[in-house]
C-alpha cells in the first residue's frame, strides 16, 4: 500500500500543467487533444450542429389514416353520429311544425275598405262660417283634404248637399248656398287624388216622390227609373256609396235589391260601393230576405253610443249608456258615432271609446281638429301683445284634441288588436283614493269605472273609462289573470307616458286611458 502511494506521488510530480482534461487549465473541446499545441489551435466558438435535411410533407395514405383514426371502426361511429344528428334535427323541425299547427292562433279576417277606414262626417258649408262668399265651402274642403288624410281619415260622409224636400228630378242638383255641380265634381277628383272615399248622405231626402194614402209611390210617374238614373249619375262622378236612415221609405227589401243591382255595375273588389243605414230607433227593423239570404242589402249600420235627448245627459247617464252597449255588444261589425248630447268634459273620453270599440268610428265634424280653426287661432295668438289667458287655454285645447285624435288614429291603423281583435268586457271593482285621511267610498250615484279588453294573439290592450268626477284607484284583486305591467298608449290628457303598473294606477275624473299590457320580461 505504501509503495503504491509513493509511486503515484512521483508520477504526479512529473505531470505538466497543461495536461488536457486531466489537469488544471484549458478544457479540451470535442476533437481536441490534450497537448498545448492542440489547445492553441482549437476554435474559440463551438460550431452549431448542422440541421437535418428537409423532408417534404406528404399526405397520409388511406391505410395510414385508418391507422391514425383508430381503424375502420371509427368510420361506423362517425356515420352513426351524423345519422343521429340529422334524425334529431328532423324531429325538432317536425315538433315545431306540429306545435305551430296545433296551437290556436287568431284567424285574420279580410276587411273591406270601409271596415279599415276612419269616417269623418261633415257638412261642406261648416268651414265657411267666416267666409264672405257663401259658395266657398267646397273649395275650402278641397284644400283641407291632404290635412284630413294625414290624420288617418279614409272616408267622408257629406251632409246637406241635397234638399230634403226635393223631388228625384232635382236630386243631382244642389242648393246655391253650398256650391255648384262643377265644384262637387272637383271635390270628387281631389278626394280621388288623396285616396279618400266620399259617401253622400241622403237621409230623409224624399226620393220616391208623392205617395198615396197607403204610402205607396205613384208607379205611373216612373220614379224608380229616375232614381236609378240619379244613382248612376253620382256613382259615375265617383261616389263610394249612399247613407240613408232606417225610417226612410227606401229602406225596404225591394228598393235596396234594386239599388244593389245598380251598384254592381260600378263595383269591383277594391272599389266596392256601399249602402250605409243610420239607425235612429232602438232596434233596427230587419229586412225580409229569406229568398235571397246570401245577399247583404246593408253594408254599414251606423249606431249612436248615446241616446237622443233634448237636454245634455249627465255623467251617470253617459256611463249607463256606455255600459249597456259594452254588455250587449253584438258580433256584427258596427260603426259608432256619439249621437246624443254629452257633457263637454266627456268629449275626449267618448272619442277614445269610439276609436277602441270593435267596428269603425264615424267622427262628427270637430272644430278642434279643423285646420282653418287652428290656423286662425295661431294668427290671432301671434297678434296679441300680451298673452290672453282665454286664447292660451283655447290654443292648448286645440293642440290637445289634435294630438289625441292623431294618436288614436295611428294606433288603430297599425295595431291589429284595436282593428279586429277580440272584445272582452271586464266587470270592475274600484275604490276611491285620496291623499286625505278622510277618503270615503264612492257615492251610489257616482258612475263606475268601465273597462274592456281588445286582444289579438298575445297582444292585449286595456281600455279604462272613468266618466265620474272622482279619483279612482284600481282594486288590486281586480282581474287577477291580467298582466300587471303595461305601457301607456294614449290618454285623454295626453300626459301619460312610459310604463305603468295596474296595482298603482289611478284614474282622474273624466279620464280614459289606453294601455298595452305585457307579461314580465316581454316587450311585444
For each residue, the residues with C-beta under 8 A, 3 or more apart:
1: 4 5
2: 5 6
3: 6 7
4: 1 7 8
5: 1 2 8 9
6: 2 3 9 10
7: 3 4 10 11
8: 4 5 11 12
9: 5 6 12 13
10: 6 7 13 14
11: 7 8 14 15
12: 8 9 15
13: 9 10
14: 10 11
15: 11 12 19 22 23
16: 19 23
17: 23 24 25
18: 23 25 26 35 36 39
19: 15 16 22 23 25 34
20: 23 28 33 34 35 39
21: 27 28 34
22: 15 19 34
23: 15 16 17 18 19 20 34
24: 17
25: 17 18 19 39
26: 18 39
27: 21
28: 20 21 32 33 34 38 39 42
29: 32 42 46
30: 46
31:
32: 28 29 38 39 42
33: 20 28 37 38 39
34: 19 20 21 22 23 28 38 39
35: 18 20 38 39
36: 18 39 40
37: 33 40 41
38: 28 32 33 34 35 41 42
39: 18 20 25 26 28 32 33 34 35 36 42
40: 36 37
41: 37 38
42: 28 29 32 38 39
43: 46 47
44:
45:
46: 29 30 43
47: 43
48:
49:
50:
51: 54
52:
53:
54: 51
55:
56:
57:
58:
59:
60: 64 65 68
61: 64 65
62: 65 66
63: 66 67
64: 60 61 67 68
65: 60 61 62 68 69
66: 62 63 69 71 72
67: 63 64 71
68: 60 64 65
69: 65 66 74 75
70: 73 74
71: 66 67 74
72: 66 75 76
73: 70 76 77
74: 69 70 71 77 78
75: 69 72 78 79
76: 72 73 79 80
77: 73 74 80 81
78: 74 75 81 82
79: 75 76 82 83
80: 76 77 83 84
81: 77 78 84 85
82: 78 79 85 86
83: 79 80 86 87
84: 80 81 87 88
85: 81 82 88 89
86: 82 83 89 90
87: 83 84 90 91
88: 84 85 91 92
89: 85 86 92 93
90: 86 87 93 94
91: 87 88 94 95
92: 88 89 95 96
93: 89 90 96 97
94: 90 91 97 98
95: 91 92 98 99
96: 92 93 99 100
97: 93 94 100 101
98: 94 95 101 102
99: 95 96 102 103
100: 96 97 103
101: 97 98
102: 98 99
103: 99 100
104:
105: 457
106: 421 422 456 457
107:
108: 416 420
109: 420
110:
111: 115 116 419 420
112: 115 116 272 299
113: 116 117 154 197 270 272
114: 117 119 155 197 240 241 274 299 300 360
115: 111 112 333 360 420
116: 111 112 113 154 360 419
117: 113 114 153 154 155 197 360
118: 152 153 154 155 360 361 363 409 412
119: 114 153 154 155 156 157 199 335 360 361 362 363
120: 148 153 155 156 157 362 363 365
121: 156 157 159 201 337 362 363 364 365
122: 126 141 156 157 158 159 364 365
123: 126 137 158 159 160 365
124: 127 137 138 141 158 160 161 178 179 187
125: 128 134 137 160 177 178
126: 122 123 129 137 365
127: 124 131 137 140 141 144 370 372
128: 125 131 133 134 136 137 140
129: 126
130: 376
131: 127 128 134 136 137 140
132:
133: 128 136
134: 125 128 131 137 176 177
135: 138 176 177 178 179 180 183
136: 128 131 133 139 140
137: 123 124 125 126 127 128 131 134 140 141 178 179
138: 124 135 141 142 178 179 183 184 186 187
139: 136 142 143 183
140: 127 128 131 136 137 143 144 372
141: 122 124 127 137 138 144 145 187
142: 138 139 145 186 187 190
143: 139 140
144: 127 140 141 147 148 370 371 372
145: 141 142 148 149 190 191 193 194 196
146: 149 150 194
147: 144 150 151 371
148: 120 144 145 151 153 156 194 196
149: 145 146 152 153 154 194 195 196
150: 146 147
151: 147 148 369 405 406 409
152: 118 149 406 409 410 412 413
153: 117 118 119 120 148 149 156 196 363 409
154: 113 116 117 118 119 149 195 196 197
155: 114 117 118 119 120 196 197 198 199 240
156: 119 120 121 122 148 153 191 196 197 198 199
157: 119 120 121 122 199 201 243 276 362
158: 122 123 124 161 198 199 200 201
159: 121 122 123 201
160: 123 124 125 178 201
161: 124 158 174 178 184 200 201
162: 166 171 174 200 202 205
163: 166 170 175 205
164: 204 205 206
165: 206
166: 162 163 170 171 205 206
167: 170 171 206 209
168: 171 207 208 209 223 226 227 230
169: 226
170: 163 166 167 173
171: 162 166 167 168 202 205 207 227 230
172: 181 230 233 234
173: 170 181
174: 161 162 178 179 180 181 184
175: 163 178
176: 134 135
177: 125 134 135
178: 124 125 135 137 138 160 161 174 175
179: 124 135 137 138 174 183 184
180: 135 174 183 184
181: 172 173 174 184 185
182: 185 186
183: 135 138 139 179 180 186 187
184: 138 161 174 179 180 181 187 188 237
185: 181 182 188 189 237
186: 138 142 182 183 189 190
187: 124 138 141 142 183 184 190 191 198
188: 184 185 191 192 198 237 238 239
189: 185 186 192 193 238
190: 142 145 186 187 193 194
191: 145 156 187 188 194 196 197 198 238
192: 188 189 195 196 238
193: 145 189 190
194: 145 146 148 149 190 191
195: 149 154 192
196: 145 148 149 153 154 155 156 191 192
197: 113 114 117 154 155 156 191 240 241
198: 155 156 158 187 188 191 238 239 240
199: 119 155 156 157 158 239 240 241 242 243 274 276
200: 158 161 162 234 239 241 242 243
201: 121 157 158 159 160 161 242 243
202: 162 171 205 207 242 243 244
203: 243 244 245 248 278
204: 164 245 247 248
205: 162 163 164 166 171 202 248
206: 164 165 166 167 209
207: 168 171 202 223 227 248 249 250
208: 168 211 217 223 227 249 250
209: 167 168 206 217 218 221 223
210: 217 218 221
211: 208 214 215 216 217 218 249
212: 215 216 218
213:
214: 211
215: 211 212 249
216: 211 212 219
217: 208 209 210 211 221 223 224 249
218: 209 210 211 212 221 223
219: 216 222 224
220:
221: 209 210 217 218
222: 219 225 226
223: 168 207 208 209 217 218 226 227
224: 217 219 227 228 258
225: 222 228 229
226: 168 169 222 223 229 230
227: 168 171 207 208 223 224 230 231
228: 224 225 231 232 258 262
229: 225 226 232 233
230: 168 171 172 226 227 233 234
231: 227 228 234 235 242 259 262
232: 228 229 235 236 262 265 266
233: 172 229 230 236 237
234: 172 200 230 231 237 239 242
235: 231 232 238 239 262 263 265 266 273
236: 232 233 266
237: 184 185 188 233 234
238: 188 189 191 192 198 235
239: 188 198 199 200 234 235 242 273
240: 114 155 197 198 199 271 273 274
241: 114 197 199 200 263 273 274 275 276 299 300
242: 199 200 201 202 231 234 239 259 275 276
243: 157 199 200 201 202 203 276 277 278 302
244: 202 203 248 250 251 275 276 277 278
245: 203 204 248 251 277 278 280
246: 251 277 278 279 280 281 284 285
247: 204 251 280 281
248: 203 204 205 207 244 245 251
249: 207 208 211 215 217 252 255
250: 207 208 244 255 256 259
251: 244 245 246 247 248 255 256 277 285 287
252: 249 255 256 287
253: 256 257 287 288 289 297
254: 257 258
255: 249 250 251 252 258 259
256: 250 251 252 253 259 260 275 287 297 298
257: 253 254 260 261 292 295 297
258: 224 228 254 255 261 262
259: 231 242 250 255 256 262 263 275
260: 256 257 263 264 275 295 297
261: 257 258 264 265
262: 228 231 232 235 258 259 265 266
263: 235 241 259 260 266 267 272 273 275
264: 260 261 267
265: 232 235 261 262
266: 232 235 236 262 263 271 273
267: 263 264 271 272 273
268: 271 272
269: 272
270: 113
271: 240 266 267 268
272: 112 113 263 267 268 269
273: 235 239 240 241 263 266 267
274: 114 199 240 241 299 300
275: 241 242 244 256 259 260 263 297 298 299 300
276: 157 199 241 242 243 244 298 299 300 301 302 335
277: 243 244 245 246 251 284 298 300 301 302
278: 203 243 244 245 246 302
279: 246 284 301 302 303 304
280: 245 246 247 308
281: 246 247 284 285
282:
283:
284: 246 277 279 281 301
285: 246 251 281
286:
287: 251 252 253 256 297 298
288: 253
289: 253 292 293 295 297
290: 293
291:
292: 257 289 295
293: 289 290
294:
295: 257 260 289 292
296: 299
297: 253 256 257 260 275 287 289
298: 256 275 276 277 287 301
299: 112 114 241 274 275 276 296
300: 114 241 274 275 276 277 335 360
301: 276 277 279 284 298 332 334 335
302: 243 276 277 278 279 335 336 337 362
303: 279 334 335 336 337 339
304: 279 307 308 336 337 338 339 340
305: 321 322 325 336 337 338 339 340 350 353 354
306: 309 313 318 321 338 339 340 341 342 350
307: 304 313 321 339 340
308: 280 304 339 340
309: 306 312 313 340 341
310:
311: 341
312: 309 341 342 343
313: 306 307 309 317 318 321 340 341 342 343
314: 317 318 343
315: 318 319 343 345 346 447 467 468 469 510
316: 319 320 445 446 447 467 468
317: 313 314 320 321
318: 306 313 314 315 321 322 342 343 346 350 447 467
319: 315 316 322 323 447 448 450 465 467 468
320: 316 317 323 324 447
321: 305 306 307 313 317 318 324 325 340
322: 305 318 319 325 326 353 450 465 467
323: 319 320 326 327 448 450
324: 320 321 327 328
325: 305 321 322 328 329 357
326: 322 323 329 425 450 452
327: 323 324 425
328: 324 325
329: 325 326 358 423 425
330: 334
331:
332: 301
333: 115 358 359 360
334: 301 303 330 357 358 359 360
335: 119 276 300 301 302 303 359 360 361 362
336: 302 303 304 305 353 354 357 359 360 361 362
337: 121 302 303 304 305 354 361 362 363 364
338: 304 305 306 342 350 354 364
339: 303 304 305 306 307 308
340: 304 305 306 307 308 309 313 321
341: 306 309 311 312 313
342: 306 312 313 318 338 346 347 350
343: 312 313 314 315 318 346
344: 347
345: 315 509 510
346: 315 318 342 343 349 350 467 510
347: 342 344 350 351
348: 351 352 400 401 404 492 512
349: 346 352 353 465 466 467 492 510 511 512
350: 305 306 318 338 342 346 347 353 354
351: 347 348 354 355 363 404 405 408
352: 348 349 355 356 404 408 463 465 490 491 492 512 514
353: 305 322 336 349 350 356 357 463 465 512
354: 305 336 337 338 350 351 357 361 362 363
355: 351 352 361 408 409 411 412 418
356: 352 353 408 412 418 454 461 463 514
357: 325 334 336 353 354 361 423
358: 329 333 334 420 421 423 454
359: 333 334 335 336
360: 114 115 116 117 118 119 300 333 334 335 336
361: 118 119 335 336 337 354 355 357
362: 119 120 121 157 302 335 336 337 354
363: 118 119 120 121 153 337 351 354 366 405
364: 121 122 337 338
365: 120 121 122 123 126 370
366: 363 369 370 401 405
367: 370 373
368: 373 397 398 401 402
369: 151 366 374 398 401 402 405
370: 127 144 365 366 367 373 374
371: 144 147 374 375
372: 127 140 144 375 376
373: 367 368 370 376 377 398
374: 369 370 371 377 378 398 402
375: 371 372 378 379
376: 130 372 373 379 380
377: 373 374 380 381 391 394 395 398
378: 374 375 381 382 395
379: 375 376 382 383
380: 376 377 383 384 391
381: 377 378 384 388 391 392 395
382: 378 379
383: 379 380
384: 380 381 387 388 391
385:
386:
387: 384 391 392
388: 381 384 391 392
389: 392 393
390: 393 394
391: 377 380 381 384 387 388 394 395
392: 381 387 388 389 395 396
393: 389 390 396 397
394: 377 390 391 397 398
395: 377 378 381 391 392 398 399
396: 392 393 399 400
397: 368 393 394 400 401
398: 368 369 373 374 377 394 395 401 402
399: 395 396 402 403
400: 348 396 397 403 404 493 494
401: 348 366 368 369 397 398 404 405
402: 368 369 374 398 399 405 406
403: 399 400 406 407 494
404: 348 351 352 400 401 407 408 490 492 494
405: 151 351 363 366 369 401 402 408 409
406: 151 152 402 403 409 410
407: 403 404 410 411 489 490 494
408: 351 352 355 356 404 405 411 412 490 514
409: 118 151 152 153 355 405 406 412 413
410: 152 406 407 413 414
411: 355 407 408 414 415 418 489 490 514
412: 118 152 355 356 408 409 415 418 419
413: 152 409 410 419
414: 410 411
415: 411 412 418 419 456 459 461
416: 108 419 420 421 456 459
417: 421 454 455 456 457 459 460 461
418: 355 356 411 412 415 421 454 461
419: 111 116 412 413 415 416
420: 108 109 111 115 358 416 456
421: 106 358 416 417 418 454 455 456 459 461
422: 106 453 454 455 456
423: 329 357 358 452 453 454
424: 452 453 455
425: 326 327 329 451 452
426: 451 452 453 478 479
427:
428: 448 449 450 451 478
429: 475 477 478
430: 442 448 449 472 473 474 475 478
431: 441 442 472 473 475
432: 439 440 441 442 470 471 472 473
433: 439 471 472 473 506
434: 438 439 471
435:
436: 439
437:
438: 434
439: 432 433 434 436
440: 432
441: 431 432
442: 430 431 432 446 448 468 470 472
443: 446
444:
445: 316
446: 316 442 443 468 469 470
447: 315 316 318 319 320 466 467 468
448: 319 323 428 430 442 468
449: 428 430 464 465 466 472 474 507
450: 319 322 323 326 428 464 465 467
451: 425 426 428 462 463 464 465 479
452: 326 423 424 425 426 463
453: 422 423 424 426 460 461 462 463 482
454: 356 358 417 418 421 422 423 460 461 463
455: 417 421 422 424 459 460 461
456: 106 415 416 417 420 421 422 459
457: 105 106 417
458: 524
459: 415 416 417 421 455 456 516 524
460: 417 453 454 455 482 483 516 517
461: 356 415 417 418 421 453 454 455 489 514 515 516 517
462: 451 453 482 486 502 514 515 516 517
463: 352 353 356 451 452 453 454 512 513 514 515
464: 449 450 451 505 507 512 513 515
465: 319 322 349 352 353 449 450 451 512
466: 349 447 449 472 507 508 509 510 511 512
467: 315 316 318 319 322 346 349 447 450 510
468: 315 316 319 442 446 447 448 472 509 510
469: 315 446 509 510
470: 432 442 446 509
471: 432 433 434 506 507 508 509
472: 430 431 432 433 442 449 466 468 506 507
473: 430 431 432 433 505 506 507
474: 430 449 478 502 503 505 506 507
475: 429 430 431 478
476: 503
477: 429 480
478: 426 428 429 430 474 475 502
479: 426 451 482 502
480: 477
481:
482: 453 460 462 479 502 517
483: 460 486 517 518 519 520
484: 501 502 503
485: 499 500 501 502 517 518 519 520
486: 462 483 499 500 501 502 515 516 517 518
487: 498 499 500 515 516 518
488: 491 496 497 498 499 500 513 514 515
489: 407 411 461 514 515 516
490: 352 404 407 408 411 494 513 514
491: 352 488 494 495 496 511 512 513 514
492: 348 349 352 404 510 511 512 513
493: 400 496 508 511
494: 400 403 404 407 490 491
495: 491
496: 488 491 493 500 513
497: 488
498: 487 488
499: 485 486 487 488
500: 485 486 487 488 496 504 505 515
501: 484 485 486 504 505
502: 462 474 478 479 482 484 485 486 505 515
503: 474 476 484
504: 500 501
505: 464 473 474 500 501 502 513
506: 433 471 472 473 474
507: 449 464 466 471 472 473 474 511 513
508: 466 471 493 511
509: 345 466 468 469 470 471
510: 315 345 346 349 466 467 468 469 492
511: 349 466 491 492 493 507 508
512: 348 349 352 353 463 464 465 466 491 492
513: 463 464 488 490 491 492 496 505 507
514: 352 356 408 411 461 462 463 488 489 490 491
515: 461 462 463 464 486 487 488 489 500 502
516: 459 460 461 462 486 487 489
517: 460 461 462 482 483 485 486
518: 483 485 486 487 522 523 524
519: 483 485 522
520: 483 485
521:
522: 518 519
523: 518
524: 458 459 518
